[in-house]
Amino acid sequence: MAADIMLIVAVTSVIQSLFGAGILLFGTPLLLLFGYEFIDVLIVLLPISLAINLLQIIQHHAHIEGLPRESRISLAWMD
């Protein structure tokens, strides 16, 4: 993986971890400006964004308000 991709992913991952959006919001246009194809950008950024979001849900699922009862039951294994 190129150094510019790794730098953009690292910076936008920190932003996503703090604010909930970042990798796709900022990473996609930046990588497109660097000349990467759209499909290649999505192949790199989507799995990373999904992984960060899932980790945040697993760690903080008790603080999520407004989940339907069925979701709370299915998240019980995380306790």
Buried (B, 14 or more C-beta within 10 A) or exposed (E): EEEEBEEBBEBBBEBBBEEEEBBBBBBBEBBEEEEBEEEEBBEBBEEBBEEBBEEBEEEEBEEEEEEEEEEEEEBEEEE
